[in-house]
Amino acid sequence: MRISALSLATALLMAGATSVLAASSESDFKAAYAAAEAANKEAGSLRNQWTVTAAALAAAKKAADAGDFDQAVAQSKEAEALARASIYQATSEKDAWKALEIK
């Protein structure tokens, strides 16, 4: 069974949403943001960074700057999920072109 990158991102987002029940702190944001940046850096090394990941990182930073750490953590987790989905896409499709039938 093949899972699309978007389906993976959705599943990761839903899993992360249940873990943000208590009020988030600045240190929670910093940890979540660092994880998202690391995943995005890995996606970049695979030459498969998504623009929506950058947008989610920017939204996380903006929310943190405004002191809304719950939103900042949520956006950071979304950015990480998107980056991980782009990593999955890059690795799963790396050799997929070889399976295509040329007619």
MMTF fields as JSON, N, C-alpha, C and O atoms, coordinates in Angstrom:
{
  "mmtfVersion": "1.0.0",
  "mmtfProducer": "UNKNOWN",
  "numBonds": 411,
  "numAtoms": 412,
  "numGroups": 103,
  "numChains": 1,
  "numModels": 1,
  "chainsPerModel": [1],
  "groupsPerChain": [103],
  "chainIdList": ["A"],
  "bondAtomList": [4, 2, 8, 6, 12, 10, 16, 14, 20, 18, 24, 22, 28, 26, 32, 30, 36, 34, 40, 38, 44, 42, 48, 46, 52, 50, 56, 54, 60, 58, 64, 62, 68, 66, 72, 70, 76, 74, 80, 78, 84, 82, 88, 86, 92, 90, 96, 94, 100, 98, 104, 102, 108, 106, 112, 110, 116, 114, 120, 118, 124, 122, 128, 126, 132, 130, 136, 134, 140, 138, 144, 142, 148, 146, 152, 150, 156, 154, 160, 158, 164, 162, 168, 166, 172, 170, 176, 174, 180, 178, 184, 182, 188, 186, 192, 190, 196, 194, 200, 198, 204, 202, 208, 206, 212, 210, 216, 214, 220, 218, 224, 222, 228, 226, 232, 230, 236, 234, 240, 238, 244, 242, 248, 246, 252, 250, 256, 254, 260, 258, 264, 262, 268, 266, 272, 270, 276, 274, 280, 278, 284, 282, 288, 286, 292, 290, 296, 294, 300, 298, 304, 302, 308, 306, 312, 310, 316, 314, 320, 318, 324, 322, 328, 326, 332, 330, 336, 334, 340, 338, 344, 342, 348, 346, 352, 350, 356, 354, 360, 358, 364, 362, 368, 366, 372, 370, 376, 374, 380, 378, 384, 382, 388, 386, 392, 390, 396, 394, 400, 398, 404, 402, 408, 406],
  "bondOrderList": [1, 1, 1, 1, 1, 1, 1, 1, 1, 1, 1, 1, 1, 1, 1, 1, 1, 1, 1, 1, 1, 1, 1, 1, 1, 1, 1, 1, 1, 1, 1, 1, 1, 1, 1, 1, 1, 1, 1, 1, 1, 1, 1, 1, 1, 1, 1, 1, 1, 1, 1, 1, 1, 1, 1, 1, 1, 1, 1, 1, 1, 1, 1, 1, 1, 1, 1, 1, 1, 1, 1, 1, 1, 1, 1, 1, 1, 1, 1, 1, 1, 1, 1, 1, 1, 1, 1, 1, 1, 1, 1, 1, 1, 1, 1, 1, 1, 1, 1, 1, 1, 1],
  "groupList": [{"groupName": "MET", "atomNameList": ["N", "CA", "C", "O"], "elementList": ["N", "C", "C", "O"], "formalChargeList": [0, 0, 0, 0], "bondAtomList": [1, 0, 2, 1, 3, 2], "bondOrderList": [1, 1, 2], "singleLetterCode": "M", "chemCompType": "L-PEPTIDE LINKING"}, {"groupName": "ARG", "atomNameList": ["N", "CA", "C", "O"], "elementList": ["N", "C", "C", "O"], "formalChargeList": [0, 0, 0, 0], "bondAtomList": [1, 0, 2, 1, 3, 2], "bondOrderList": [1, 1, 2], "singleLetterCode": "R", "chemCompType": "L-PEPTIDE LINKING"}, {"groupName": "ILE", "atomNameList": ["N", "CA", "C", "O"], "elementList": ["N", "C", "C", "O"], "formalChargeList": [0, 0, 0, 0], "bondAtomList": [1, 0, 2, 1, 3, 2], "bondOrderList": [1, 1, 2], "singleLetterCode": "I", "chemCompType": "L-PEPTIDE LINKING"}, {"groupName": "SER", "atomNameList": ["N", "CA", "C", "O"], "elementList": ["N", "C", "C", "O"], "formalChargeList": [0, 0, 0, 0], "bondAtomList": [1, 0, 2, 1, 3, 2], "bondOrderList": [1, 1, 2], "singleLetterCode": "S", "chemCompType": "L-PEPTIDE LINKING"}, {"groupName": "ALA", "atomNameList": ["N", "CA", "C", "O"], "elementList": ["N", "C", "C", "O"], "formalChargeList": [0, 0, 0, 0], "bondAtomList": [1, 0, 2, 1, 3, 2], "bondOrderList": [1, 1, 2], "singleLetterCode": "A", "chemCompType": "L-PEPTIDE LINKING"}, {"groupName": "LEU", "atomNameList": ["N", "CA", "C", "O"], "elementList": ["N", "C", "C", "O"], "formalChargeList": [0, 0, 0, 0], "bondAtomList": [1, 0, 2, 1, 3, 2], "bondOrderList": [1, 1, 2], "singleLetterCode": "L", "chemCompType": "L-PEPTIDE LINKING"}, {"groupName": "THR", "atomNameList": ["N", "CA", "C", "O"], "elementList": ["N", "C", "C", "O"], "formalChargeList": [0, 0, 0, 0], "bondAtomList": [1, 0, 2, 1, 3, 2], "bondOrderList": [1, 1, 2], "singleLetterCode": "T", "chemCompType": "L-PEPTIDE LINKING"}, {"groupName": "GLY", "atomNameList": ["N", "CA", "C", "O"], "elementList": ["N", "C", "C", "O"], "formalChargeList": [0, 0, 0, 0], "bondAtomList": [1, 0, 2, 1, 3, 2], "bondOrderList": [1, 1, 2], "singleLetterCode": "G", "chemCompType": "PEPTIDE LINKING"}, {"groupName": "VAL", "atomNameList": ["N", "CA", "C", "O"], "elementList": ["N", "C", "C", "O"], "formalChargeList": [0, 0, 0, 0], "bondAtomList": [1, 0, 2, 1, 3, 2], "bondOrderList": [1, 1, 2], "singleLetterCode": "V", "chemCompType": "L-PEPTIDE LINKING"}, {"groupName": "GLU", "atomNameList": ["N", "CA", "C", "O"], "elementList": ["N", "C", "C", "O"], "formalChargeList": [0, 0, 0, 0], "bondAtomList": [1, 0, 2, 1, 3, 2], "bondOrderList": [1, 1, 2], "singleLetterCode": "E", "chemCompType": "L-PEPTIDE LINKING"}, {"groupName": "ASP", "atomNameList": ["N", "CA", "C", "O"], "elementList": ["N", "C", "C", "O"], "formalChargeList": [0, 0, 0, 0], "bondAtomList": [1, 0, 2, 1, 3, 2], "bondOrderList": [1, 1, 2], "singleLetterCode": "D", "chemCompType": "L-PEPTIDE LINKING"}, {"groupName": "PHE", "atomNameList": ["N", "CA", "C", "O"], "elementList": ["N", "C", "C", "O"], "formalChargeList": [0, 0, 0, 0], "bondAtomList": [1, 0, 2, 1, 3, 2], "bondOrderList": [1, 1, 2], "singleLetterCode": "F", "chemCompType": "L-PEPTIDE LINKING"}, {"groupName": "LYS", "atomNameList": ["N", "CA", "C", "O"], "elementList": ["N", "C", "C", "O"], "formalChargeList": [0, 0, 0, 0], "bondAtomList": [1, 0, 2, 1, 3, 2], "bondOrderList": [1, 1, 2], "singleLetterCode": "K", "chemCompType": "L-PEPTIDE LINKING"}, {"groupName": "TYR", "atomNameList": ["N", "CA", "C", "O"], "elementList": ["N", "C", "C", "O"], "formalChargeList": [0, 0, 0, 0], "bondAtomList": [1, 0, 2, 1, 3, 2], "bondOrderList": [1, 1, 2], "singleLetterCode": "Y", "chemCompType": "L-PEPTIDE LINKING"}, {"groupName": "ASN", "atomNameList": ["N", "CA", "C", "O"], "elementList": ["N", "C", "C", "O"], "formalChargeList": [0, 0, 0, 0], "bondAtomList": [1, 0, 2, 1, 3, 2], "bondOrderList": [1, 1, 2], "singleLetterCode": "N", "chemCompType": "L-PEPTIDE LINKING"}, {"groupName": "GLN", "atomNameList": ["N", "CA", "C", "O"], "elementList": ["N", "C", "C", "O"], "formalChargeList": [0, 0, 0, 0], "bondAtomList": [1, 0, 2, 1, 3, 2], "bondOrderList": [1, 1, 2], "singleLetterCode": "Q", "chemCompType": "L-PEPTIDE LINKING"}, {"groupName": "TRP", "atomNameList": ["N", "CA", "C", "O"], "elementList": ["N", "C", "C", "O"], "formalChargeList": [0, 0, 0, 0], "bondAtomList": [1, 0, 2, 1, 3, 2], "bondOrderList": [1, 1, 2], "singleLetterCode": "W", "chemCompType": "L-PEPTIDE LINKING"}],
  "groupTypeList": [0, 1, 2, 3, 4, 5, 3, 5, 4, 6, 4, 5, 5, 0, 4, 7, 4, 6, 3, 8, 5, 4, 4, 3, 3, 9, 3, 10, 11, 12, 4, 4, 13, 4, 4, 4, 9, 4, 4, 14, 12, 9, 4, 7, 3, 5, 1, 14, 15, 16, 6, 8, 6, 4, 4, 4, 5, 4, 4, 4, 12, 12, 4, 4, 10, 4, 7, 10, 11, 10, 15, 4, 8, 4, 15, 3, 12, 9, 4, 9, 4, 5, 4, 1, 4, 3, 2, 13, 15, 4, 6, 3, 9, 12, 10, 4, 16, 12, 4, 5, 9, 2, 12],
  "groupIdList": [1, 2, 3, 4, 5, 6, 7, 8, 9, 10, 11, 12, 13, 14, 15, 16, 17, 18, 19, 20, 21, 22, 23, 24, 25, 26, 27, 28, 29, 30, 31, 32, 33, 34, 35, 36, 37, 38, 39, 40, 41, 42, 43, 44, 45, 46, 47, 48, 49, 50, 51, 52, 53, 54, 55, 56, 57, 58, 59, 60, 61, 62, 63, 64, 65, 66, 67, 68, 69, 70, 71, 72, 73, 74, 75, 76, 77, 78, 79, 80, 81, 82, 83, 84, 85, 86, 87, 88, 89, 90, 91, 92, 93, 94, 95, 96, 97, 98, 99, 100, 101, 102, 103],
  "secStructList": [7, 7, 7, 7, 2, 2, 2, 2, 2, 2, 2, 2, 2, 2, 2, 2, 2, 6, 6, 7, 7, 1, 7, 7, 7, 2, 2, 2, 2, 2, 2, 2, 2, 2, 2, 2, 2, 2, 2, 2, 2, 2, 2, 2, 2, 6, 6, 7, 7, 7, 2, 2, 2, 2, 2, 2, 2, 2, 2, 2, 2, 2, 2, 2, 2, 6, 6, 7, 2, 2, 2, 2, 2, 2, 2, 2, 2, 2, 2, 2, 2, 2, 2, 2, 2, 2, 2, 2, 2, 2, 2, 2, 1, 6, 6, 4, 4, 4, 4, 7, 7, 7, 7],
  "xCoordList": [0.848, 0.0, 0.889, 1.825, 0.606, 1.385, 0.618, -0.555, 1.292, 0.681, 1.219, 2.427, 0.34, 0.802, 1.437, 1.139, 2.301, 2.969, 1.956, 2.118, 0.913, -0.11, -0.873, -1.197, -1.164, -1.841, -0.968, -1.459, 0.335, 1.261, 1.292, 1.271, 1.342, 1.358, 0.087, 0.143, -1.049, -2.323, -2.328, -2.763, -1.849, -1.805, -0.878, -1.203, 0.276, 1.208, 0.62, 0.813, -0.097, -0.732, -1.785, -1.883, -2.569, -3.622, -3.006, -3.528, -1.921, -1.256, -0.667, -0.738, -0.087, 0.5, -0.533, -0.263, -1.714, -2.764, -3.24, -3.648, -3.2, -3.674, -2.676, -3.04, -1.402, -0.398, -0.319, 0.39, -1.011, -0.972, -2.273, -3.124, -2.402, -3.626, -3.423, -4.332, -2.251, -1.974, -1.422, -0.988, -1.445, -0.9, 0.582, 1.324, 0.998, 2.381, 3.214, 2.722, 4.484, 5.404, 6.386, 6.403, 7.187, 8.206, 9.194, 9.653, 9.523, 10.459, 9.832, 10.529, 8.508, 7.812, 7.926, 8.188, 7.725, 7.838, 9.24, 9.412, 10.247, 11.628, 11.977, 12.659, 11.511, 11.783, 11.063, 11.651, 9.799, 9.022, 9.579, 9.646, 9.973, 10.515, 11.852, 12.121, 12.688, 13.986, 13.803, 14.532, 12.837, 12.557, 12.075, 12.467, 11.238, 10.727, 11.849, 11.932, 12.704, 13.825, 14.777, 15.283, 15.019, 15.909, 15.324, 16.043, 14.03, 13.378, 13.402, 13.61, 13.191, 13.213, 14.615, 14.773, 15.625, 17.011, 17.308, 17.973, 16.807, 16.989, 16.301, 16.858, 15.091, 14.378, 15.185, 15.232, 15.813, 16.646, 17.846, 18.243, 18.427, 19.572, 19.156, 19.981, 17.868, 17.334, 16.802, 16.285, 16.941, 16.473, 14.967, 14.482, 14.238, 12.783, 12.072, 11.171, 12.465, 11.766, 10.475, 10.448, 9.41, 8.127, 7.949, 8.36, 7.34, 7.112, 6.115, 6.188, 5.192, 4.218, 4.899, 4.416, 6.018, 6.767, 7.359, 7.288, 7.937, 8.499, 7.418, 7.652, 6.235, 5.121, 4.692, 4.397, 4.657, 4.281, 5.337, 4.993, 6.611, 7.677, 7.55, 7.725, 7.246, 7.072, 5.875, 5.935, 4.795, 3.602, 3.905, 3.412, 4.705, 5.086, 5.892, 5.646, 6.85, 7.681, 6.835, 7.022, 5.911, 5.046, 4.173, 4.006, 3.619, 2.788, 3.623, 3.166, 4.834, 5.709, 6.069, 6.081, 6.361, 6.679, 5.509, 5.711, 4.286, 3.09, 2.757, 1.823, 3.526, 3.297, 2.252, 1.874, 1.777, 0.779, 1.51, 1.623, 2.001, 2.835, 2.039, 2.602, 0.748, -0.071, -0.109, 0.093, -0.368, -0.41, 0.981, 1.129, 1.988, 3.361, 3.788, 4.426, 3.446, 3.772, 2.988, 3.54, 1.716, 0.888, 1.451, 1.536, 1.829, 2.405, 3.76, 4.084, 4.543, 5.836, 5.64, 6.364, 4.659, 4.372, 3.86, 4.175, 3.078, 2.609, 3.795, 3.883, 4.704, 5.894, 6.736, 7.247, 6.88, 7.658, 6.976, 7.636, 5.665, 4.929, 5.07, 5.256, 4.983, 5.134, 6.551, 6.734, 7.538, 8.925, 9.152, 9.81, 8.607, 8.758, 8.049, 8.529, 6.921, 6.214, 7.035, 7.057, 7.707, 8.542, 9.76, 10.227, 10.27, 11.371, 10.887, 11.563, 9.713, 9.128, 8.955, 9.288, 8.442, 8.228, 9.548, 9.636, 10.559, 11.851, 12.458, 12.992, 12.382, 12.996, 12.175, 12.741, 10.861, 10.025, 9.963, 9.757, 10.139, 10.052, 11.426, 11.521, 12.475, 13.828, 14.061, 14.631, 13.629, 13.825, 12.518, 12.51, 11.426, 10.129, 10.061, 9.339, 10.801, 10.777, 11.232, 10.843, 12.046, 12.542, 11.411, 11.509, 10.35, 9.232, 8.26, 7.379, 8.414, 7.506, 7.764, 8.902, 6.704, 6.81, 6.801, 5.87, 7.828, 7.913, 7.243, 7.574, 6.301, 5.564, 5.944, 5.425],
  "yCoordList": [-1.183, 0.0, 1.24, 1.332, 2.174, 3.394, 4.552, 4.772, 5.28, 6.421, 7.684, 7.823, 8.593, 9.845, 10.723, 10.587, 11.611, 12.518, 13.4, 13.698, 13.819, 14.656, 13.885, 14.441, 12.61, 11.784, 11.621, 11.654, 11.444, 11.316, 12.6, 12.557, 13.739, 15.023, 15.208, 15.681, 14.84, 14.955, 14.074, 14.504, 12.847, 11.932, 12.455, 12.369, 12.998, 13.546, 14.764, 14.952, 15.589, 16.763, 16.359, 16.949, 15.351, 14.902, 14.303, 14.509, 13.576, 12.99, 14.077, 13.993, 15.094, 16.185, 17.053, 17.618, 17.174, 18.035, 17.523, 18.319, 16.228, 15.69, 15.91, 15.832, 16.187, 16.356, 17.795, 18.051, 18.718, 20.114, 20.442, 21.175, 19.886, 20.112, 21.179, 21.965, 21.213, 22.184, 23.456, 23.455, 24.521, 25.785, 25.614, 25.063, 26.088, 25.941, 27.113, 28.231, 26.827, 27.852, 28.22, 27.604, 29.215, 29.619, 28.482, 28.283, 27.738, 26.619, 25.502, 24.826, 25.303, 24.331, 24.753, 23.933, 26.045, 26.574, 26.378, 25.907, 26.734, 26.628, 25.194, 24.96, 24.233, 22.822, 22.383, 21.719, 22.754, 22.375, 23.046, 22.426, 24.296, 25.04, 24.454, 24.336, 24.087, 23.487, 22.16, 21.869, 21.36, 20.085, 20.33, 19.612, 21.329, 21.657, 22.159, 21.774, 23.014, 23.523, 22.396, 22.376, 21.461, 20.336, 19.467, 19.05, 19.198, 18.399, 19.147, 18.541, 20.453, 21.25, 21.288, 21.282, 21.328, 21.304, 19.967, 19.927, 18.875, 17.561, 17.509, 16.985, 18.056, 18.113, 18.917, 18.57, 19.98, 20.789, 20.02, 20.177, 19.185, 18.386, 17.371, 16.917, 17.016, 16.111, 16.878, 16.29, 18.196, 19.097, 18.973, 18.942, 18.903, 18.756, 19.548, 19.024, 20.786, 21.622, 22.143, 22.558, 22.108, 22.61, 24.054, 24.408, 24.882, 26.283, 26.402, 27.348, 25.457, 25.518, 25.295, 25.765, 24.58, 24.383, 25.709, 26.052, 26.45, 27.76, 28.697, 29.474, 28.624, 29.468, 29.099, 29.982, 27.812, 27.376, 27.803, 28.194, 27.733, 28.199, 29.697, 30.152, 30.457, 31.907, 32.21, 33.111, 31.463, 31.668, 31.317, 31.975, 30.294, 29.908, 31.015, 31.37, 31.553, 32.64, 33.865, 34.511, 34.186, 35.349, 35.17, 36.104, 33.976, 33.708, 33.791, 34.325, 33.268, 33.335, 34.775, 35.165, 35.558, 36.976, 37.716, 38.679, 37.27, 37.882, 37.296, 37.75, 36.289, 35.685, 34.59, 34.109, 34.185, 33.113, 31.783, 31.29, 31.218, 30.024, 28.769, 27.83, 28.731, 27.594, 27.53, 26.468, 28.672, 28.737, 28.515, 27.862, 29.056, 28.904, 27.443, 26.983, 26.721, 25.291, 24.527, 23.654, 24.847, 24.167, 24.388, 23.447, 25.61, 25.913, 25.22, 24.761, 25.149, 24.466, 22.98, 22.389, 22.379, 20.96, 20.725, 19.71, 21.659, 21.547, 21.625, 20.848, 22.564, 22.706, 21.431, 20.994, 20.841, 19.605, 18.473, 17.716, 18.368, 17.322, 17.502, 16.529, 18.726, 18.995, 18.665, 18.088, 19.033, 18.737, 17.228, 16.72, 16.52, 15.055, 14.416, 13.429, 14.976, 14.463, 14.716, 13.879, 15.854, 16.13, 15.211, 14.829, 14.86, 13.896, 12.536, 11.865, 12.14, 10.868, 10.857, 9.873, 11.938, 12.031, 11.878, 11.129, 12.583, 12.541, 11.145, 10.676, 10.489, 9.165, 8.083, 7.178, 8.155, 7.113, 7.216, 6.215, 8.411, 8.593, 8.694, 8.929, 8.516, 8.645, 7.725, 8.148, 6.489, 5.528, 5.106, 4.188, 5.754, 5.372, 5.534, 4.801, 6.477, 6.721, 5.479, 5.293, 4.633, 3.437, 2.429, 1.6, 2.513, 1.585, 2.009, 1.239, 3.219, 3.708, 2.974, 2.664, 2.716, 2.069, 3.116, 3.914, 3.106, 4.062, 3.44, 2.326, 4.172, 3.643, 4.349, 4.034],
  "zCoordList": [0.0, 0.0, 0.0, 0.793, -0.868, -0.98, -0.36, -0.662, 0.501, 1.18, 0.534, 0.344, 0.201, -0.396, 0.677, 1.864, 0.25, 1.174, 1.89, 3.073, 1.183, 1.798, 2.863, 3.912, 2.61, 3.612, 4.845, 5.974, 4.623, 5.736, 6.555, 7.785, 5.875, 6.579, 7.396, 8.531, 6.832, 7.544, 8.785, 9.853, 8.648, 9.788, 10.878, 12.063, 10.485, 11.464, 12.166, 13.367, 11.41, 12.009, 13.028, 14.104, 12.679, 13.595, 14.849, 15.944, 14.719, 15.877, 16.767, 17.993, 16.144, 16.909, 17.585, 18.645, 16.998, 17.557, 18.906, 19.753, 19.125, 20.391, 21.516, 22.689, 21.168, 22.205, 22.72, 23.694, 22.108, 22.524, 23.257, 22.752, 24.45, 25.221, 26.291, 26.562, 26.896, 27.945, 27.314, 26.162, 28.073, 27.581, 27.297, 28.11, 26.145, 25.724, 26.233, 26.387, 26.49, 26.966, 25.86, 24.795, 26.129, 25.166, 24.927, 23.802, 25.979, 25.788, 24.955, 24.198, 25.092, 24.235, 22.774, 21.895, 22.532, 21.177, 20.635, 19.51, 21.425, 20.957, 20.58, 19.582, 21.378, 21.08, 19.806, 18.953, 19.684, 18.504, 17.253, 16.192, 17.372, 16.227, 15.787, 14.591, 16.754, 16.43, 15.696, 14.747, 16.129, 15.458, 14.03, 13.11, 13.847, 12.516, 11.61, 10.444, 12.151, 11.359, 10.961, 9.839, 11.877, 11.574, 10.46, 9.552, 10.531, 9.486, 8.159, 7.109, 8.2, 6.974, 6.375, 5.154, 7.23, 6.754, 6.066, 5.032, 6.653, 6.038, 4.669, 3.704, 4.6, 3.315, 2.303, 1.123, 2.76, 1.877, 1.361, 0.206, 2.218, 1.772, 0.718, -0.075, 0.711, -0.31, -1.521, -2.47, -1.464, -2.526, -2.74, -3.871, -1.618, -1.712, -0.608, 0.048, -0.404, 0.572, -0.056, -1.215, 0.74, 0.277, 0.74, 1.844, -0.098, 0.27, 1.423, 2.207, 1.531, 2.634, 3.98, 5.01, 3.971, 5.208, 5.661, 6.841, 4.738, 5.063, 5.578, 6.505, 4.978, 5.428, 6.85, 7.655, 7.16, 8.509, 9.527, 10.643, 9.159, 10.049, 10.311, 11.441, 9.269, 9.424, 10.321, 11.158, 10.146, 10.986, 12.441, 13.357, 12.646, 14.013, 14.678, 15.83, 13.944, 14.475, 14.781, 15.813, 13.894, 14.103, 15.343, 16.128, 15.518, 16.698, 17.975, 18.986, 17.929, 19.11, 19.446, 20.613, 18.415, 18.63, 19.269, 20.01, 18.983, 19.557, 20.939, 21.6, 21.366, 22.675, 22.676, 23.744, 21.519, 21.414, 21.204, 20.082, 22.31, 22.218, 21.862, 21.298, 22.177, 21.745, 20.218, 19.628, 19.586, 18.131, 17.544, 16.512, 18.2, 17.715, 17.716, 16.769, 18.756, 18.833, 17.772, 17.101, 17.619, 16.617, 15.209, 14.42, 14.897, 13.58, 13.395, 12.299, 14.466, 14.4, 14.127, 13.325, 14.794, 14.569, 13.147, 12.525, 12.646, 11.262, 10.302, 9.351, 10.554, 9.706, 9.741, 8.71, 10.916, 11.022, 10.243, 9.532, 10.383, 9.66, 8.15, 7.419, 7.695, 6.267, 5.791, 4.719, 6.589, 6.221, 6.177, 5.269, 7.157, 7.167, 5.971, 5.414, 5.587, 4.406, 3.149, 2.248, 3.078, 1.91, 1.884, 0.811, 3.052, 3.137, 2.651, 1.871, 3.121, 2.688, 1.173, 0.512, 0.633, -0.809, -1.557, -2.53, -1.101, -1.788, -1.754, -2.759, -0.622, -0.505, -1.187, -1.799, -1.095, -1.688, -3.209, -3.895, -3.727, -5.168, -5.842, -7.046, -5.053, -5.586, -6.785, -7.791, -6.681, -7.757, -8.416, -9.236, -8.073, -8.614, -10.13, -10.806, -10.65, -12.094, -12.864, -14.017, -12.241, -12.906, -13.175, -14.079, -12.384, -12.529, -13.623, -14.005, -14.121, -15.169, -16.476, -16.829, -17.159, -18.461, -19.547, -19.655, -20.336, -21.438, -22.657, -23.063, -23.229, -24.402, -25.648, -26.719]
}
